[in-house]
């Protein structure tokens, strides 16, 4: 497919985009791990190839960090059909994400570099 050429065009137009090409396919996990290693930004977010985000999403998540005072922010997501119609909206309350039963597991996963949330931005 032409995904690398598309990525090259975006990288040429936006200096914030750093294009990295592995010699061999390392899969999604390998790509994300490489991105985390070379990232210079204070926060990291990723978007799966079958997902899309609204233009204001990253600003909304940044604002939710209280200008950098929180290390992790999470948000809900819409499930949409092929025509773009919203089928359902998934959201999580704070006590569902981090509570007395799972907080140690979540932070242990973050320490190990595991991505325990569906939609989140990490510091």
C-alpha positions in Angstrom: 0.0 0.0 0.0 1.0 3.7 -0.2 1.0 4.3 3.6 4.7 5.1 3.7 4.4 7.7 0.9 1.4 9.3 2.6 3.4 9.4 5.8 6.4 11.0 3.9 4.1 13.7 2.6 2.8 14.5 6.0 6.3 14.6 7.5 7.5 16.9 4.8 4.7 19.3 5.5 4.9 19.2 9.4 8.2 19.4 11.2 6.6 17.8 14.3 6.3 14.5 12.5 9.3 12.2 12.7 9.2 9.3 10.2 10.8 6.1 11.3 11.1 3.0 9.1 12.1 -0.4 10.5 14.1 -2.7 8.3 11.5 -5.4 9.0 7.9 -5.3 10.1 7.9 -5.3 13.9 4.1 -5.0 14.2 2.1 -2.5 16.1 3.8 -3.2 19.5 7.3 -2.7 17.9 6.2 0.5 16.2 4.8 1.9 19.4 7.8 0.9 21.5 10.2 2.6 19.0 8.0 5.7 19.0 8.1 5.9 22.8 11.9 5.5 22.8 12.5 8.3 20.4 9.8 10.7 21.6 10.9 14.0 22.9 7.4 15.4 23.8 6.1 15.6 27.3 3.0 13.5 26.5 2.5 10.6 24.1 -0.7 9.6 22.3 -1.3 7.0 19.6 -4.1 6.4 17.2 -4.8 3.0 15.7 -4.9 2.8 11.9 -8.6 1.9 12.0 -9.5 4.9 14.2 -9.9 8.6 13.6 -9.8 11.5 16.0 -11.4 14.9 15.8 -9.1 17.9 15.2 -9.6 19.2 18.8 -9.0 15.9 20.6 -5.4 16.4 21.6 -6.1 20.0 22.8 -9.0 18.7 24.8 -6.9 15.9 26.4 -4.1 18.5 27.2 -6.6 20.7 28.9 -7.8 17.7 30.9 -4.2 17.4 32.3 -4.8 20.7 34.1 -1.8 22.1 32.1 0.5 19.2 32.9 -0.5 18.5 36.5 -1.8 15.0 35.7 0.3 12.2 34.3 -2.5 10.2 32.6 -5.8 11.4 31.1 -8.4 9.2 29.5 -11.5 9.8 27.4 -14.4 7.9 26.0 -14.9 7.0 22.4 -17.6 6.7 19.8 -18.3 3.5 17.9 -19.3 4.5 14.3 -20.5 2.6 11.3 -18.9 2.8 7.8 -21.1 5.9 7.0 -19.8 7.7 10.1 -23.1 7.3 12.1 -22.5 7.0 15.9 -23.6 3.6 17.0 -22.7 3.9 20.7 -20.6 6.1 23.0 -18.2 4.4 25.5 -17.1 6.3 28.5 -15.5 5.6 31.9 -15.8 7.2 35.3 -12.7 7.8 37.4 -13.6 5.1 39.9 -13.9 2.6 37.0 -10.5 3.4 35.6 -8.5 3.6 38.8 -9.9 2.2 42.1 -8.7 0.4 45.1 -9.0 -3.0 43.3 -6.9 -2.1 40.3 -4.7 0.9 40.9 -1.6 -1.1 41.7 -2.1 -3.2 38.6 -2.6 -0.1 36.4 0.5 1.7 37.6 2.6 -1.5 37.5 1.5 -1.8 33.8 2.4 1.8 33.1 5.9 1.2 34.7 6.4 -1.9 32.5 5.3 0.1 29.4 2.0 -1.7 28.9 -0.9 0.3 27.5 -3.7 -0.6 29.9 -6.3 1.9 28.6 -8.3 2.1 25.4 -8.0 5.8 24.9 -5.4 7.8 26.9 -2.5 10.2 26.8 0.5 9.4 29.0 3.2 11.6 30.5 
